[in-house]
Every structure is written in structure tokens, then in C-alpha cells.
Amino acid sequence: MDITGYIAAVFIGVSLGLIGGGGSILTVPVLVYLFGVDPVLATTYSLFVVGVTSVAGSYSYFKKRLINIKTAIVFGLPSIALVFLTRAFVIPLIPLEIFSVGSFTVTRSILLLLLFAVLMVFASGKMISRCKGCNEEAAAIGKLKYRLASIQGGFVGFVTGLIGAGGGFLIIPALVNLLNLPMKVAIGTSLLIIAVNSLAGFVFSLHHANINWFFLLRVSAMAVTGIFAGSFLSTKINGKKLKPAFGWFVLVMGVYIILKETVYH
């Protein structure tokens, strides 16, 4: 499964570079089902892979001045705080065995995968449906709605800390619809926020994780290769047209995880 896993890691990066989000939500399933990583450890590994890949992806946006630093700070600070609180206090509080129904026991690993799958189904709906106002000619930034942006940032931080997803599918609609950022600026700013959140979450997790650095760096390298390829393809292909198709793929994956961890476990 290793070769398939590394190909999937490239695909994660391609999707981040091409459509600005969505790929990171596949990182945990790839680590768990293709590499056999424990689901709890997979959320930690995912934070590193997503963080490093997003740093690489945000560089080209930074050079083109397509990152709004002020927005990243307003959105990012509460997000980082919630990432820390979630990794430090929430996850350790989840018991190894939560409850049993007959012979089926819901463990912490199964719970995290089910939460991930539900989020995938939710994210797929966002990708498949058309986002109103998500166009290149979006209005210039008006007065920032700091309170709402901070609340949204905190929620993204909680999601990132809990299941190791970057949350681009949550961040981009908020930046476009709430703060009126043009789409390209929203994607660049989202990548910066994802990078800071994910790497912060990874650092917060180091004290209770046994990291296989050789494996982790190989997966990250493949994902970074993918994001450069995706960024190049984004100049040739309309990412908006690919996003619904990718959304259907994420939906199928989410349903598969739910069935595998419950009906066919």
C-alpha cells in the first residue's frame, strides 16, 4: 500500500494547489488506511504534512501579494489558541473506550475517524454546491467584522486540533463571504492560516507523540511536490470546475469511512 499512499500524498498537494483546499481532509484517511498509522497519531502526522505543504503553497501567493496579513492575524490568533487548547486538553480527555453497543465498542480512534468522516460529508456539500459571491471580482475589503472572524477562526482551530484537518473548506467561504476578500487573496490567506494552525498544532502534540520522522518527511515531500504541480496546473485549468468533482470524491470517501468503522468494522 506504500506506493498507493505516496501517490495519494501527491494528490493531496495537487488539490491544495489547484483549488486552495479540500486535499488536507484526505490526509488522515490516507495515513490510516494506506499506511496503517494509528488514527490518533495520524491526526498529529496530518498537522505536519498539511502545515509544511501549506507553507510551500503560500509562498507563491506571498510573492504575488495575494495574502492579507491583517486578516490572517485576526482570523489566526484565536484559531491557534483553540488548536492549543484542543490538543492539550480535549483529546487527552477522550477515553480509550467510549461506549459499547452489543459486541461493537466505540473507541477513541473510531470516534475520531467518524468525526472526520462526518466533516468530510459536510465539506463535500460545500465543494459540490456553488459558493455565492465566490468570484474573482469580489468587492474590496470593507470594514473587517472582527468579532465574527475571530469566532470563525476559533471554530476552525478546534476542528484543526481535534482531527488534524487544515480547514480550508471552512476558511475560504468565511474570508470571501464574511470579509469580502477576492477569491485568489482568500486562497493565499487561507493557506497561510492553515500553515500556522497546523504547524502550531503539531508542536503542541510533540510531547505525547512518537514521531517517525523519516516516514513523515517522505510523505510531506510528496505532498509538497503535489502542491507545486497543483499551483502550476491552476494556471492552465479552472479549479472551480474541478472542485465539484473533487467534492463528490470526498463524499464517497466520507461514506466509506462511516460504513467501514461501523457496519463493516
N, C-alpha and C positions, 0 to 999 in steps of 0.2 A: 504493500500500500504506500510505501515511501515515495515512489516516483509519482503516483497519483496525487499524493499530498503536496509535493513540491509544485506540481503543475497547478493545483488548486491555489497555492500560495501566490503564484504569479497572477492568477485570475483575480484574486482579492485586490492586488495592487492595480491591475488594469482597470477594474471597476472604479476604484477610488480616483484614479487619474482621469478616467473618461467621463464619469457622471458626478464626481465630487462626493460620493458617499455610497453607503449600501454594502460595499465589499467587506468592511470590517465586521459586519454582523455574521459573516460566514466563517470568521477566524476560529471561534470556539468549536463549531461543528467539525471543521477541518482537523483541528488538533485532536479532538476526542475520537472521531470515527475513522479518520485516515491514519493518524499517528498513534492512537491508543493512549493519549495523555489523560490523566485523571481530570474530570470536569472542573474541580476547584482549582487545581494547578493550571488548567487550560485558561481560566479567566485571567490569571496572572501573566501567563505567556502572551495571551492576546493583547494585553495592555502594552507590552513592549513592542510586539510586531506592529500593531496599529499606530503606536506613538512614533516609532522610527520611520515607518512608511509615510505617515502624515508630515513629518518634518521634511523629508525628501520632496514630497509633493508640494508643500507650501513654498519651497524655495523659489520656484519659477514665478509663482504669483507675487511673492515679495519683490522680486526684481522688476516685475511689471507694475508695481504699486497697486496691486489688486487685493491688498489686505488692509482692513480698517483696524488699526491698533487700538483705538479708543473703545470700539465696540468689543474687541476681543478681551479687553480688560474688564469692562462692565459685565460681560457675559461669563468670562472665565474665572474671576476670583471666587464668586460663590460656588461655581462648579468644582473648583479644586478643593474647596472646603468640604463639600459633600462627598467628593471622592475619598478624601482622608477619613472622614467620619464613618463612611460605609465600609471601607477596607479595614479600619482599625477596630470598629465596634460592632457593626451589624453582622458581617459574615462570621466572625468568631462566635456570635451568639446563636447562630443556627445550629441546632443539634445534628449529630451524625445520622440519627434515625428520627424522623419527624412523627409519622403515624403509620399504622398498618391497616389494610383492608383485606381480610382473609389472609391469603399467602403473599399478598403484594405489599411490600414495605416501601414507603416513600422516604428515601434518604436525602441528605443534603445535596449530593451530586445530582440525583434525579430531579430534585426541586429546581436547582439552578438551570438544568437543561430545559425543563418545562417552561420556566420563566423566559428563558432565551427563545424558545420556540414560539411562545405567545407573542413576544416582542417582534419576532420575525414576521408573523402573520400580520400584526399591526403595521409594521414597516412596509410590507409588500403592498398593503392598501394605499399607503401614501405614495408609493412609487408608481403603481398602476394608474391611479386617478390623476387627473390634471390638476396642477397647483395653480390656483388663481393668482394672478399677479406675478408669477414666476417668469418674467420675460426680461430681455436684455435692456429694455427701455424703462425699467422700473424707476420710480421717482428718486431723486437725490435724497440723501439723509435729511430728515427734518429733526425736530426735537426728539432726542432719544427717550424712549419710555423706560427709564432706568429700573423702576420697581418691577415691571413685568419681565424685563430682560433678565434681571437678577433671579427672579423666581424660576424662570425657564432654565437659566443656567444651573441653578441648584438641582432641578429635576434631572437634567442631563448628567450632572455629576453623580447623582445617586445611581442612575442607570449604568453609567460607566464603571463605577466602583463595584456594583453588585454583580454584573455579568460580563464585564470586560469588553463591551461594545463601545465604539467611538461615539455613536450617537449622531452622526452626520444627518441621518434622515429626520432627526428631531431639530437639529440646529439650523439647517438651511431654511426650512419653512419659517422658523421664527425670525431669522435675520431678514428674509425677504418680506414677509407679511407684517411683522411687528415693527421692524426698524427700517423698512423700505430700502434695503440695500440692493443694488443691481446684482443680478444672478452671479456674474463672474466674481464680483467682490465678496458675495456671500459664500461662494465655494472656497475662495482663498482664505477668508477669515475663519470659516468652519474648519479647514484643515489645520490652521494654527491652534484653534481652541482644542480640537481633538488631540493634537500632538502634545500640548501641555497637560491636558487632563489625563491622557493615557500614561504618559511617562511619569507623572506625579503619582498616579495610582500604582504603577509598577514599583516605584521606590518605596511607597508606603507598605507594599506587600513583601519586600525582600526579607524582613526579619522572620517570617514564618513560611518561606518557600525554599525548596531545594531546587535550585536552577541548574539545568543542563545547558550551559552557555553555548557549547559547540552546536547543539541541535537548534537552540533558539536563534543564534546568529545566522545559521543556514536558512531557516525559514524566513527570517526577516530580510535577508539578502534577496531571496526570490521575490518577496512581496515588493521590495524597493525596485527591483528590475521591472516588475509589472507596472508600478505607478509611473515610471518614466515612459514605458511603452504606451500606457493609457493616456498620459499627457500629450504624447506625440499624436496618437490616434484622434484625440479630441479636436485637433486642428483639421482633421480630414473627415470625421464622422460627427453627425449631430447626436450628442449624448442624450438629448431629450427624447429622441425616437427609440433609443436603446433602453431607456430607464423603465418603461412599462414591461418590456420583455424580461428584463432582469428582475423586476418585481414579481412576475409570475414564477420565476425560478426560486426566488426566496420564499414565496408562499408554499410551493411544493416541498421545499426543504423543511419549513416550519411544521407542516402537517406530518411529514415523515418522522421528524424527531418526536412529536407528540405520540404518534402511533407506536414507534419503536420503544419509547420509555414507559408506555402504559399497556397497550394491548399486547404487544409482542415482546415485552421485556423478559 
